[in-house]
C-alpha cells in the first residue's frame, strides 16, 4: 500500500492577518490609572471643586432706580408749579398793586347800661361807628354774611353784633353804624371794677374784636373766600347811658388768612 499522502494546510492568502485581541475600550470620559481602573474625567464645562460663585439678582436695583426716577420727576414738577405760581403772583402784584384795607372806630354811643334789680345782670347796648377804607385802584371787596363783632372790657364781653353784607368798590370809604347788645351776669362786680378803673386812670380801656369773611374781586375775576380778623384797642372817658362818650385813642390791627 502506498504511503499515505500527508496533507498540510495551506494558508489562505486572501484572509486578513490575525491580530492580537484588542484591549477593552475605555470610555471617552475616563482615563486609565496605574492600577488599571478607569478614572472618570470631568468635562471641561463642569463645576470646579471650589465654591460656586454667587449670582446677584438685579431686580432690587431696578426697583430702586424706578423709585428714584419717579421721585425726581415729582420734585421737578412740584418745583415747576411753584415757579409758575410765583410768576403769576408776581404779575398780579405788579398789575393790581394790592393794599390791605384800613379800619378805624370813630364814634361810640351807649344807649343802655343798666343793672337789673332782679338778678343783678347788666344790660348793655352800644352804637359803634366803624369806618372801612379800600385804598386799591383795581380791587373790590365783597363782605359776606356771618361776621361776628364783640366789645370787651378786660376778659368780660360787654356786647356783640355783626357787619352787614355789602360790596366796597375801588378807593371807597364806607361808614357803618353797628348796633350791638349784650348782657353780663353778676353786673355788680363789673360796675365796681369800672368805677375803680375810672377813678384811678380817668378812662376805661376797651377791645373790639371782629371776624369777617370776604371775597376779593380782581377786575372781573372773583377770588376764593378769605377770612380776616380785626382788633381795635380804644380808650373812652366813661361808660354810661345817654352821655357823650369821648374816644381818647383808637388803633386797629388787621390779620388776613386764607
C-alpha positions, 0 to 999 in steps of 0.5 A: 500500500502506498504511503499515505499522502500527508496533507498540510494546510495551506494558508489562505492568502486572501484572509486578513492577518490575525491580530492580537485581541484588542484591549477593552475600550475605555470610555471617552470620559475616563482615563486609565490609572496605574492600577488599571481602573478607569478614572472618570474625567470631568468635562471641561464645562463642569463645576470646579471643586471650589465654591460656586460663585454667587449670582446677584439678582438685579431686580432690587436695583431696578426697583430702586432706580424706578423709585428714584426716577419717579421721585425726581420727576415729582420734585421737578414738577412740584418745583415747576408749579411753584415757579409758575405760581410765583410768576403769576403772583408776581404779575398780579402784584405788579398789575393790581398793586394790592393794599390791605384795607384800613379800619378805624372806630370813630364814634361810640354811643351807649344807649343802655347800661343798666343793672337789673334789680332782679338778678343783678345782670347788666344790660348793655347796648352800644352804637359803634361807628366803624369806618372801612377804607379800600385804598386799591385802584383795581380791587373790590371787596365783597363782605359776606354774611356771618361776621361776628363783632364783640366789645370787651372790657378786660376778659368780660364781653360787654356786647356783640353784633355783626357787619352787614353784607355789602360790596366796597368798590375801588378807593371807597370809604364806607361808614357803618353804624353797628348796633350791638347788645349784650348782657353780663351776669353778676353786673355788680362786680363789673360796675365796681371794677369800672368805677375803680378803673375810672377813678384811678386812670380817668378812662376805661380801656376797651377791645373790639374784636371782629371776624369777617369773611370776604371775597376779593374781586380782581377786575372781573375775576372773583377770588376764593373766600378769605377770612380776616380778623380785626382788633381795635384797642380804644380808650373812652372817658366813661361808660354810661347811658345817654352821655357823650362818650369821648374816644381818647385813642383808637388803633386797629390791627388787621390779620388776613388768612386764607 
